[in-house]
Amino acid sequence: MVRSSTSTASFKSSTLIAIALAIATLYFGRQIFIPLALALVLDFLLTPLVSLLERARLGRVPAVLVVLIFSLALTAGTAWEVAGQLLDITGHIRDYKTNLEQTIRSLRPPASGALGQATATVRELNKELATVPGQAAAHAPNDANGAPRPTHPVPVQVTAPPSNLIQDLRALLGPLAGPAETAAIVIIFTAFMLIKREDLRNRLIRLGGQGQLTVMTQALDDASQRLSRYLLLQFLVNAGYGILFGIGLYIIRVPHALLWGLLAALLRLVPYIGTLIATAFPIAMALAVFPGWQHALLIVALYLVLELVIANIIEPWLYGAHTGMSSLAILVAAVFWSMLWGPVGLILSTPLTVCLMLAGRYVPQLSFLEIILGDEPVLSPQEHFYQRLLAMDQDEARNIAEAQLQEKSLENLYETVLIPALRLAEEDRHTDALGERTCEFISQSTRELIDDLGDRIVPHDPARRPGTDGKLLNSGNSRANIICVPARDEADELVGMMLSQILRQAGYAATYLAIGTVDGMLEQVEKGGFRIAIVSALPPFAVGQARSLCTRLRARFPDLVIVIGLWEFGGGVLKAQERVGSTCVNAVVTTLAESLLQIRTLFAPCATLLSEESRTVAENGPGGETGPLRSKAAI
């Protein structure tokens, strides 16, 4: 045990060290990894176009060149149009001077107000602080000739060495030198990936190691499908947003509406803040062109409507369904990759995180990534239901059951959620992991839920009449009376409640017994005159009690049909029959569906025999000999 815990701690430490090294590598090697990641995304985006040209009998290299030239031309044309529109706007700034001055003047607070007085105070303090350097210069020391010494260093000219072509290009491009170099590397990487994509795919599969051919193939196919679908959806959503935004600005009569719509579509590549930046430009234009704040407020309203509809409804639905990432994971990924790689990381955050999530799906050591980043439920419905009961949150546990009931039948809800949750509770209770108060809360909450579902869903049978003790008695109709008897504890009783509801929903007269002493339950079975008894037992701790109760029932009621239900038994019906034996039982079932099927099978001879008895009574009169239901062999 100590060795196991030590190995687990060592594995966790190794994983943390590996993650830290990977993050450090991505940060310090960003000059290489950023172009590589951009090229990978472009490869997923452009591969369908290259494949289309190849199917048109164009070679691989010409197809790649055509696609790259078309993409570069489209990008350059868009950038040229955007730059031209921006220069045109810059050239007309003087025409908007009056509106800008009025707008700025309207932002100034009144001098008589509290804010105006505070602003005046700050200005006076700034003036006083500005006079300090002048006073310091007046008291500065003089040199030997009486002239004041210079307070600033004297610039010295240094002759620069002769430059080369690359340095001249960098000096010419200025701030654009770095992005231009990155773009050139991205183009080279993209061309290489498009031309050699099958070779790269095979090498990645080979890196997976021997025996991992299936897993690596599934991982690559899943990654390509998810990323391609995400990029396509993002392109469609961004294009739709830009079109709607541009149309709205055109209706508001903002100049250059096409430019602002295009910028909105492009800047939506930046998660969360891109649309804010895209909206700021037309707002500034509206303030410059139109007097007052009306048009600017209309643009803000347009932005809010589009964001509420697209960003909060359409995008989570589309991206959540097609990328498999949760909304929180998208936000965290945007922050993480932007801190690691800057604005480029912000743009690539979602595709890169999808790759990490898929790695966690197919690599067991990285499974925590899928749990953290994925949108699939990390808890099964039965685990979620049981966990909320452990937290004593009855309302949320009921909501989980209600949500499952909208998609499933009552029988499936009991089979897949409530019974497995009760088994989890029984396992924890028998290992002393649950306190007495928690056990009582789980049992009581489950009982109330079953009662409520039964009252709402299971139809009431007017032919059934309760006895004086509240239990179902033989009503003399043609249907068999069925009793569910718990084998050991309250969990068995709760499953008996569920089974009795399912049987009543199917049209049978059925009820259940509360847990009590064996003699007391036998007396109630005898008093009710039931024909079929189903012993409810929730393994693994109730099998022995179920066998013992079956023996007692057979000894006291030789003609009683006995069915043992070993719910959630892992070995199936055959192994369950081996555990119970065949000396005292007519049938063994492990699910509610099997119980219903067995009741239908056992009930058919009962109905036939009762029909014969009714015919005999009709022929011989009320005093004729009807006789009781015969032994289990007859049934």
C-alpha angles and dihedrals in degrees: 000000000000090000091051093051091046092052091048092052090047091051092051091049091050091049093051091048091049091050092049091049091048092052091047090049092051091049100046093038095047092118087069103028096051095059089042092053092046090050091050092053092047089049091057090046098047101036094086090055092048091048090050092054091046090054086054087063095258116140123253097250096044090047091052092047092049093050093046093047091048092048093048092047091050091048093046093047092050092048091048092051092047091049092048093050091048092050090049090052091048091052092056097049091104089057089059095048096107095051092045092052092049091048093049090046090052090055092058113098119238113268092231094056128088092252091050092052090049090051091051091050091052090051092052091051090050090053092051091049090049092058093058097079090051092052090048090053091052090057095044115126121257128229126242093281092052095254117131115259115244113258094203127062116259111245115242121205116226121194109239120224117251113280130225132224096271092051091048091052091050091050090048095049094041111179090006093064095088096047090045092055091047091049091051092051091047091053091051093048092046093051091049093049093048093049097042100031096126091049091050091048092052092048091052090050090050090051088061089070134231116323093021097095095112095044095047092046091052091046094051093045091048092047094048093047095047095045094044091048092046093049091048092048092046091051092050094046093047092046091049091048092050093048093049092044092050092047090050092051090048090054090049087051096238111162118248093020091163091057093050092047090051092048090049091053092048097043091051085077084077106075120236099345101048094079091049091055091045091052094048093066099058090042090057090047092051091050090051097046105035128049116239131012101282099102093042091053090049089055090050090050090049090051093049093050093049093046094048092051102036106027097039102034114017100036098047089047095048100037095038091053097042107033097038092225125129120236091245090052090053090053094046091046091053091053094044098048093042090054090047102043106009122227093346090056089051090056094045096041098104099044092046092048091050088056091051092049092051090049088056090051096054102029111067093205090058098044090118088071092063090047093051099039105029127091095218115112109265091204124054116235093258092048091047091049092048093045092055090050089051087053088049090239100143095169096057092043089054090048090054091052092046091050091051091047090059089063101031140044122254090257092052091047091055092043099047104030118016102038094046089047090052090050091053089051092050092051091050092045094052091049091051091245092127128062123228093251092052092048091052092048093050093049095045094046092048091048092052091048092050092048092049094048091047093052091050102040111022110078118234114246112220090195092065117084124191121230126231091274093053094254127122116266131195105279096191094244125130095262124093119247113235128196126195110211121193115231103205123346146353095291089062089050092052092053088049088055090053093048093049090053092050091049092049089048087055091052102262126129102242139152139165139235126235116239113270142125117325093240091050092051092047090053091053091049090052093046093051095050092221121181100203127037123192114198107213114211128168109205150253095037102033103054095095093047090048091054091047093049090048090055091051092048093049092048093051100035110034093174095049118112107229125199122180118209113202097185119209091004106170099212098059130233097310095054090042089056089050091053094049102035128217102257098097107013133082096198142357123214134179103192138041091245091056089048092054091048092050092049090053090050094047094041096058095070089044091056091047092050093047090051090053090049091051090050090050091051090050091051100041098032131239092307094056121118111265102165126202126281106286129239128299091267089064091049 
